[in-house]
Amino acid sequence: MGVETESMKIARSSMEEIEVFKNADSPTGERIKLFIDELEPIEVAGGSGHLEMPPRLPVLPLQACVGPGDLDFDLDFMVNLELDPDVEYHSGQEVQRISVINNLPDLLRDSHADCMRRVVPKVREVLHVAQADMQLAASSAFIQILRKDLVPVQNYAQTFLQTILSSVDNKDPDEWNGSCFRSPDTEIATAWLDTLLDVIDLLPKDIIKKEILTIAIEKGQLSQPVQTRLSCCKILGKIATRFEPFVIKKEILPVVQSLCQDVEYEVRGCMCLQLDPVSRGLGLEATKSAILPELVELTNDEESYVRIAGLQTVVNILTLVDEDTCRATLIPLVCKFCQQAMKTEDVTLPIVAKEIGRLAHGFLAYLTEEQKLWFVDFFKSMCRVGLSENKQNKNKEAEKDSPTKDQGSVELFVPVLPDILELEERVIETRRNCAFNFPAMVMFVGAKSFKAELGTCFSHLCKDPNVEVRKTLSSGFHEISGMMGSHVNNLLGDLIVLLKDENTEVLKGVVTHLPDTITSICGPLTHQAMHEAKQNQIADIIPAILSAELVIASSNDWRLQEMIVEHFRCFQYLTNSENIYNKIIPVLMRKLRTARAMPVRLAATRSTLSLVRNIKKMEQRSNILCTLVEDFCHGYSCRNRSLFIDICRVTIEYYSKAYFKETFFESLVSLHTDPIPNIRYRLCSVLPDLKRIIKLPSDKMLHQLLDSCVRRLLIGEKDRDVALAVKIAVEEMDKIPVQMESALTRRIMMEEDVEDQKKEADEKRLIELEERELKKEEEAAKAKADKKGMKDNASKIPAPKKSKGSVCGKSERESAGIKRTPSTTNSTTSTSTTVKANTETESRIPLANRSKLARTKSGMRTKNAQVKNDSAASKLSSTKTSRSGVSGVPTPSSAGSRKSSVSKMAASEGAQRRASISSPPISVTEKGAVRKNSNGSIPVKSTKKTK
């Protein structure tokens, strides 16, 4: 009693160590320490001093239980764990036993003879009174011993197999769960039964027939309990796969037929599920004569559980039976079953909807046209179950007939509501299973007949009022689109409906497989596969995807947001570059600025740069890149500046080195002066990548810029973490050699260089494509102008005079047009030559400098537009003043304005004379182009004017 009292005190502390001493007779005499981290309060039962520990303690490894001793110590320790009937085995001793049982395969491998002689008998002795944890550990260890072949088969059958067979019908003893004793359940029996079924696959036939088959037949007698007969059904089904047909027919078949006629519906249903392996062991002829009659009877059983098992067995044996059996027995049986399920709308209807796809494909080769139509019509009726007007009227009548609280019969009304809810759940589950099997029914009907047979039904399921139905259908939409082939255009409207759904779960099913769906609709995702006709057909998909993005953006599922933004890359194959620039890029820019989750912003970065790479116009590309630099690199937000570093990483990955050096290199290096330490810290991780893309001597300026950046960070950095990151970056940069441009390095090219050249070639090809398009537009404009000039020249031929008024007016207009024609043609030809000269000069400019040229051109255009607007405004004001001066009532202001205008004209003439004297002579080229001065202004010829 004193020892137990001391143990109770130690256990209550829950932070001390429990010391277990070995038997004094053991040869080692070592002490074992068990460290238990979590202990619950301990209660003493009846004042007897026996400890009642929590039922489930952590399973400790064998080393924690026995220490570093040798195997003899382990065996002695296991043997000395004597059983005391007065002690409850919830204590630390049980934890030790569980640890030894878990390590039993290792003990058998290391010392087989000693373990079989000393440990295994003790384990078998303990198991019949052991708790659930120990028995579950033993069931797992026993099957591992047989799989690893640690024990001869005969020894295993005499020891471990006997323990398994005796424990199959075992139940959990009463266990203390902290407040009361748990009632017995079948957890242990199920674990041992699963172990036995696995053992049957590994044992030889003679041992199965001698040790297991005899016991299984005894368990199938009607005098045995229900649980025992259920175990017999599963054992017989497993044994049937190991023996020859004559043994099954002689030994197993009578017991199987007896269990199919059992008085308990659970036994009948369990045995019905095992008819599939039994029939495969018997063969086709024996199945037709012995199994099929039992299956037909079970399928028409009065209990729904047995009928469901019968339908599942029919589905499983479809690959076994022949054509005559299907047409004569199974097809009529299934049709009758389906009609009864639809009539009663009981629990069998969702199971029918779940198995309708497998049934239709299993019977496809044996069905007539009428039977095919019947299956299609039955499937369509299941898709609308619970939604028809008749059902709604029935529900209303049931509500009217049911008693209410006002009638004073509350007790009678309460059971009606669960029935209604259960019926509603059944019909929803039926429609959901139909949506799950829709791809199978599309394959059953065929793509050609889809629109006529299942098109309306599919549209109804896409608009189903229940979210689970729409979610299931959207998850399989890509499979249906893959089966449609050339008839996939019939699904465009339904795809748009699902994309415009307001539930994120429904959108998730479509968005997850959106590239596969678009591939099925548009063909392979390449630029050559898309034609204008295809683009017009799927033009409505783009607004639907954008609306789905708005709904997803309003949710908290950032993974779904990342997914749909990643799929925005598909737009480069769906539409032209103008739509991408005007519709898609603004959405991605908004995501870059406002998305909360960083993975979403990174996905937007990848999609944006991927789409920019395929925009045709250089001006649009340069505008996007300038926006990225201004808003993110030079932006006010620290978050945006940090994102700019990720933008540069993706740019290095997607674009060529020359393109990155021209666009983002200088802007990225300028972040070393950022006032936020985190930005400088992240910049340090990119510095080695910047050195890898530099090639001397062409990138000498960039190399100097990078060196000055690193030098400033090393000298002037005050933040400790940034200084450490700079040192790490410098060490890595020292290991990277600077690339040199020479003939030898051009010959020896790495894989990265080959990929970089491919990227650069693609970028050049895009620029050449843009130049070709511009050239085509110029040629088309020139041809249009020439055609117009030919028409004007043709108008010089005199026409017969019909009437004076009309002919005179027409001739005046024609003459006026003739006079204007030469000037217009000359202007068009001169502009075409200048544009051609500009394109030729641009083609000679290096690729890296063309984006700057485009930006300067756009700036010059805006300046010219401003100058034109100013000149137009000045002209408008001058005309207004002249009109005011010519008006009938002279005013002093008009007179003053005349004087000022005269003085201005005189001053301007004097300035022109002085400019003509000081300006150099004007030289004209052979083509007529005017040569400008050194400052870019066009000189004016000096002419004498008289006042």
URLIN-V269548 format. One record per backbone hydrogen bond with DSSP energy under -1.0 kcal/mol. NH is the residue of the N-H (numbers start at 1). CO is the residue of the C=O. E is the energy in kcal/mol with one decimal. If there is no record, write none. Layout:
# URLIN-V269548
NH,CO,E + NH,CO,E
This chain:
# URLIN-V269548
5,1,-2.3 + 6,2,-2.1 + 7,3,-2.1 + 8,4,-2.4 + 9,5,-1.9 + 10,6,-2.0 + 11,7,-2.5 + 12,8,-2.2 + 13,9,-1.1 + 18,34,-1.7 + 20,32,-2.0 + 26,23,-1.7 + 32,20,-1.6 + 34,18,-2.2 + 45,50,-1.1 + 48,45,-1.9 + 65,61,-1.1 + 66,62,-2.6 + 67,63,-1.9 + 74,70,-1.5 + 75,71,-2.7 + 76,72,-2.7 + 77,73,-2.6 + 78,74,-2.2 + 79,75,-2.7 + 80,76,-2.4 + 82,80,-2.1 + 87,84,-1.8 + 90,88,-1.6 + 95,91,-1.0 + 96,92,-1.8 + 97,93,-1.9 + 98,94,-2.5 + 99,95,-2.0 + 100,96,-2.1 + 101,97,-2.5 + 102,98,-2.3 + 103,99,-1.4 + 104,101,-1.5 + 107,103,-1.9 + 108,104,-2.3 + 109,105,-1.8 + 110,106,-2.1 + 111,107,-2.7 + 115,111,-1.6 + 116,112,-2.4 + 117,113,-1.9 + 118,114,-2.4 + 119,115,-1.4 + 120,115,-2.3 + 123,119,-2.2 + 124,120,-2.5 + 125,121,-1.9 + 126,122,-1.7 + 127,123,-1.9 + 129,126,-1.5 + 135,131,-1.9 + 136,132,-2.7 + 137,133,-2.0 + 138,134,-2.1 + 139,135,-2.4 + 140,136,-1.7 + 141,137,-2.2 + 142,138,-2.5 + 143,139,-1.2 + 144,140,-1.4 + 145,141,-1.8 + 146,142,-1.4 + 147,143,-2.2 + 148,144,-2.3 + 150,145,-2.2 + 156,152,-2.6 + 157,153,-2.4 + 158,154,-1.6 + 159,155,-1.5 + 161,156,-2.6 + 163,159,-1.5 + 164,160,-2.1 + 165,161,-2.6 + 166,162,-2.1 + 167,163,-1.1 + 170,167,-1.2 + 172,185,-1.6 + 177,180,-2.5 + 182,175,-3.6 + 190,186,-2.3 + 191,187,-1.9 + 192,188,-2.5 + 193,189,-2.2 + 194,190,-2.3 + 195,191,-1.8 + 196,192,-2.1 + 197,193,-2.3 + 198,194,-1.9 + 199,195,-2.0 + 200,196,-1.8 + 202,199,-1.1 + 203,199,-1.7 + 208,204,-1.8 + 209,205,-2.9 + 210,206,-2.0 + 211,207,-3.1 + 212,208,-1.5 + 213,208,-2.8 + 216,212,-2.5 + 217,213,-2.3 + 218,214,-1.8 + 219,215,-1.9 + 221,218,-1.2 + 224,221,-1.6 + 229,225,-2.1 + 230,226,-2.3 + 231,227,-1.9 + 232,228,-2.0 + 233,229,-1.8 + 234,230,-1.6 + 235,231,-2.2 + 236,232,-2.6 + 237,233,-2.0 + 238,234,-1.7 + 239,235,-2.6 + 240,236,-2.0 + 242,239,-2.1 + 248,244,-2.0 + 249,245,-2.8 + 250,246,-1.6 + 251,247,-3.0 + 252,248,-1.0 + 253,248,-3.0 + 256,252,-2.2 + 257,253,-2.6 + 258,254,-2.0 + 259,255,-2.3 + 260,256,-1.9 + 262,259,-1.4 + 268,264,-2.0 + 269,265,-2.7 + 270,266,-2.3 + 271,267,-2.6 + 272,268,-2.0 + 273,269,-1.6 + 275,272,-1.2 + 278,274,-1.6 + 279,275,-2.7 + 280,276,-1.9 + 281,277,-1.8 + 282,278,-1.9 + 283,279,-2.4 + 287,283,-1.6 + 288,284,-2.4 + 289,285,-1.7 + 290,286,-2.5 + 291,287,-1.0 + 292,287,-2.7 + 295,291,-2.4 + 296,292,-2.7 + 297,293,-2.0 + 298,294,-2.3 + 299,295,-2.2 + 300,296,-1.1 + 301,298,-1.5 + 307,303,-2.0 + 308,304,-2.5 + 309,305,-1.8 + 310,306,-2.3 + 311,307,-2.2 + 312,308,-2.3 + 313,309,-1.9 + 314,310,-2.0 + 315,311,-2.1 + 316,312,-1.8 + 317,313,-1.8 + 320,317,-1.3 + 321,317,-1.7 + 326,322,-1.8 + 327,323,-2.6 + 328,324,-2.5 + 329,325,-2.4 + 330,325,-1.7 + 331,326,-2.9 + 333,329,-1.6 + 334,330,-2.7 + 335,331,-2.4 + 336,332,-2.2 + 337,333,-2.0 + 338,334,-2.6 + 339,335,-2.2 + 340,336,-2.1 + 341,337,-2.2 + 342,338,-2.4 + 343,339,-1.9 + 344,340,-2.3 + 345,341,-2.3 + 349,346,-1.4 + 352,348,-2.1 + 353,349,-2.3 + 354,350,-1.7 + 355,351,-1.9 + 359,355,-2.3 + 360,356,-2.5 + 361,357,-2.0 + 362,358,-2.2 + 363,359,-2.1 + 366,363,-1.6 + 372,368,-2.3 + 373,369,-2.3 + 374,370,-2.0 + 375,371,-2.3 + 376,372,-2.3 + 377,373,-2.7 + 378,374,-2.5 + 379,375,-2.2 + 380,376,-2.3 + 381,377,-2.1 + 382,378,-1.9 + 383,379,-1.9 + 387,384,-2.0 + 392,388,-1.6 + 393,389,-2.4 + 394,390,-2.4 + 395,391,-2.4 + 396,392,-2.0 + 397,393,-2.4 + 398,394,-2.5 + 399,395,-2.1 + 400,396,-2.1 + 401,397,-2.6 + 402,398,-1.7 + 408,405,-1.4 + 409,404,-1.2 + 413,409,-1.2 + 414,410,-1.6 + 416,413,-1.0 + 420,416,-2.0 + 421,417,-2.4 + 422,418,-2.6 + 423,419,-2.4 + 424,420,-2.3 + 425,421,-2.3 + 426,422,-2.0 + 427,423,-2.3 + 428,424,-2.0 + 429,425,-2.3 + 430,426,-2.0 + 431,427,-2.2 + 432,428,-2.3 + 433,429,-2.2 + 434,430,-1.9 + 435,431,-2.3 + 436,432,-1.9 + 437,433,-1.9 + 441,437,-1.9 + 442,438,-2.3 + 443,439,-1.9 + 444,440,-1.7 + 445,441,-2.4 + 446,442,-3.0 + 453,449,-2.4 + 454,450,-2.2 + 455,450,-1.4 + 458,454,-2.5 + 459,455,-1.9 + 460,456,-2.1 + 461,457,-2.0 + 462,458,-1.9 + 463,459,-1.1 + 464,461,-1.2 + 470,466,-1.5 + 471,467,-2.8 + 472,468,-2.2 + 473,469,-2.2 + 474,470,-2.5 + 475,471,-1.7 + 480,476,-1.7 + 481,477,-2.6 + 482,478,-1.5 + 487,484,-1.9 + 488,485,-1.1 + 490,487,-1.6 + 491,488,-2.1 + 492,489,-1.2 + 495,491,-2.4 + 496,492,-2.1 + 497,493,-1.8 + 498,494,-2.2 + 499,495,-2.2 + 500,496,-1.4 + 501,498,-1.3 + 507,503,-1.9 + 508,504,-2.2 + 509,505,-1.2 + 510,506,-1.2 + 511,507,-3.2 + 512,508,-2.1 + 514,511,-1.4 + 517,513,-2.1 + 518,514,-2.7 + 519,515,-2.3 + 520,516,-2.0 + 521,517,-1.9 + 522,518,-3.3 + 523,519,-1.7 + 526,524,-2.4 + 535,531,-2.3 + 536,532,-2.2 + 537,533,-1.7 + 538,534,-1.9 + 541,538,-1.3 + 544,540,-1.2 + 545,541,-2.5 + 546,542,-2.1 + 547,543,-2.2 + 548,544,-2.1 + 549,545,-2.0 + 550,546,-1.6 + 551,547,-1.8 + 552,548,-2.5 + 553,549,-2.4 + 554,550,-1.2 + 555,552,-1.4 + 558,556,-1.4 + 561,557,-1.7 + 562,558,-2.5 + 563,559,-1.9 + 564,560,-2.3 + 565,561,-2.0 + 566,562,-2.1 + 567,563,-1.8 + 568,565,-1.0 + 569,566,-1.3 + 570,567,-1.7 + 571,568,-1.7 + 572,569,-1.6 + 573,570,-1.7 + 575,571,-1.8 + 580,576,-1.7 + 581,577,-2.5 + 582,578,-2.4 + 583,579,-2.6 + 584,579,-1.1 + 585,580,-2.8 + 588,584,-2.1 + 589,585,-2.6 + 590,586,-2.1 + 591,587,-2.0 + 592,588,-2.3 + 593,589,-1.6 + 594,590,-2.7 + 595,591,-2.0 + 601,597,-1.5 + 602,598,-2.3 + 603,599,-2.1 + 604,600,-2.3 + 605,601,-2.0 + 606,602,-2.3 + 607,603,-2.4 + 608,604,-2.5 + 609,605,-2.4 + 610,606,-1.8 + 611,607,-2.2 + 612,608,-2.7 + 613,609,-1.3 + 614,611,-1.4 + 615,612,-1.3 + 621,617,-1.8 + 622,618,-2.7 + 623,619,-2.0 + 624,620,-2.0 + 625,621,-2.3 + 626,622,-2.5 + 627,623,-2.0 + 628,624,-2.1 + 629,625,-2.0 + 630,626,-2.8 + 631,627,-2.8 + 632,628,-1.5 + 633,628,-1.1 + 634,629,-2.0 + 641,637,-1.7 + 642,638,-2.1 + 643,639,-1.8 + 644,640,-1.6 + 647,643,-2.2 + 648,644,-2.2 + 649,645,-1.9 + 650,646,-2.3 + 651,647,-2.2 + 652,648,-2.3 + 653,649,-1.5 + 654,650,-2.5 + 655,651,-2.8 + 660,656,-1.8 + 661,657,-2.5 + 662,658,-1.5 + 663,659,-1.8 + 664,660,-2.0 + 665,660,-1.5 + 668,664,-2.6 + 669,665,-2.3 + 670,666,-1.7 + 671,668,-1.4 + 672,669,-1.7 + 673,670,-1.3 + 674,671,-1.7 + 680,676,-1.4 + 681,677,-2.6 + 682,678,-2.2 + 683,679,-2.1 + 684,680,-1.5 + 686,683,-1.5 + 690,686,-1.8 + 691,687,-1.7 + 692,688,-1.5 + 696,739,-2.6 + 699,695,-2.5 + 700,697,-1.4 + 703,699,-2.2 + 704,700,-2.1 + 705,701,-2.2 + 706,702,-2.5 + 707,703,-2.3 + 708,704,-2.5 + 709,705,-1.9 + 710,706,-2.3 + 711,707,-2.5 + 712,708,-2.3 + 713,709,-2.0 + 714,710,-2.3 + 715,711,-2.2 + 716,712,-2.7 + 717,713,-1.1 + 723,719,-2.2 + 724,720,-2.0 + 725,721,-2.2 + 726,722,-2.5 + 727,723,-2.0 + 728,724,-2.1 + 729,725,-2.4 + 730,726,-2.7 + 731,727,-2.3 + 732,728,-1.9 + 733,729,-2.5 + 734,730,-2.1 + 736,733,-1.1 + 741,696,-2.8 + 746,742,-1.7 + 747,743,-1.5 + 748,744,-2.2 + 749,747,-1.1 + 754,750,-1.9 + 755,751,-2.4 + 756,752,-2.4 + 757,753,-2.4 + 758,754,-2.0 + 759,755,-2.4 + 760,756,-2.5 + 761,757,-2.4 + 762,758,-2.3 + 763,759,-2.1 + 764,760,-2.3 + 765,761,-2.5 + 766,762,-2.0 + 767,763,-1.8 + 768,764,-2.8 + 769,765,-2.3 + 770,766,-1.9 + 771,767,-2.3 + 772,768,-2.4 + 773,769,-2.2 + 774,770,-2.3 + 775,771,-2.4 + 776,772,-2.6 + 777,773,-2.4 + 778,774,-2.4 + 779,775,-2.6 + 780,776,-2.5 + 781,777,-2.4 + 782,778,-2.7 + 783,779,-2.8 + 784,780,-2.2 + 785,781,-2.3 + 786,782,-2.7 + 787,783,-2.4 + 788,784,-2.0 + 789,785,-2.4 + 790,786,-2.4 + 791,787,-1.8 + 792,788,-2.0 + 793,789,-2.4 + 794,790,-2.2 + 795,791,-1.1 + 796,793,-1.6 + 797,794,-1.2 + 807,803,-1.9 + 808,804,-2.4 + 809,805,-2.2 + 810,806,-2.3 + 811,807,-3.0 + 812,808,-2.1 + 813,809,-1.9 + 814,810,-2.7 + 815,811,-2.8 + 816,812,-2.5 + 817,813,-2.1 + 818,814,-2.6 + 819,815,-2.2 + 820,816,-1.3 + 821,817,-1.1 + 824,820,-1.7 + 825,821,-2.5 + 826,822,-2.6 + 827,823,-2.3 + 828,824,-2.3 + 829,825,-2.5 + 830,826,-2.6 + 831,827,-2.5 + 832,828,-2.4 + 833,829,-2.2 + 834,830,-2.3 + 835,831,-2.7 + 836,832,-2.3 + 837,833,-2.4 + 838,834,-2.4 + 839,835,-2.6 + 840,836,-2.2 + 841,837,-2.3 + 842,838,-2.6 + 843,839,-2.2 + 845,842,-1.1 + 850,847,-1.1 + 853,849,-1.7 + 854,850,-2.3 + 855,851,-1.9 + 856,852,-2.5 + 857,853,-2.3 + 858,854,-2.3 + 859,855,-2.0 + 860,856,-2.5 + 861,857,-2.5 + 862,858,-2.0 + 863,859,-2.1 + 864,860,-2.8 + 865,861,-2.4 + 866,862,-2.0 + 867,863,-2.5 + 868,864,-2.6 + 869,865,-2.4 + 870,866,-2.5 + 871,867,-2.6 + 872,868,-2.6 + 873,869,-2.3 + 874,870,-2.3 + 875,871,-2.4 + 876,872,-2.4 + 877,873,-2.2 + 878,874,-2.3 + 879,875,-2.5 + 880,876,-1.9 + 881,877,-2.2 + 882,878,-2.5 + 883,879,-2.5 + 884,880,-2.2 + 885,881,-2.0 + 886,882,-2.0 + 895,891,-1.7 + 896,892,-2.6 + 897,893,-2.4 + 898,894,-2.0 + 899,895,-2.1 + 900,896,-2.5 + 901,897,-2.4 + 902,898,-2.4 + 903,899,-2.4 + 904,900,-2.3 + 905,901,-2.3 + 906,902,-2.2 + 907,903,-2.4 + 908,904,-2.6 + 909,905,-2.3 + 910,906,-2.2 + 911,907,-2.1 + 912,908,-2.3 + 913,909,-2.2 + 914,910,-2.3 + 915,911,-2.4 + 916,912,-2.5 + 917,913,-1.8 + 918,914,-2.1 + 919,915,-2.3 + 925,929,-2.0 + 931,923,-1.6 + 933,937,-2.4 + 936,933,-1.1
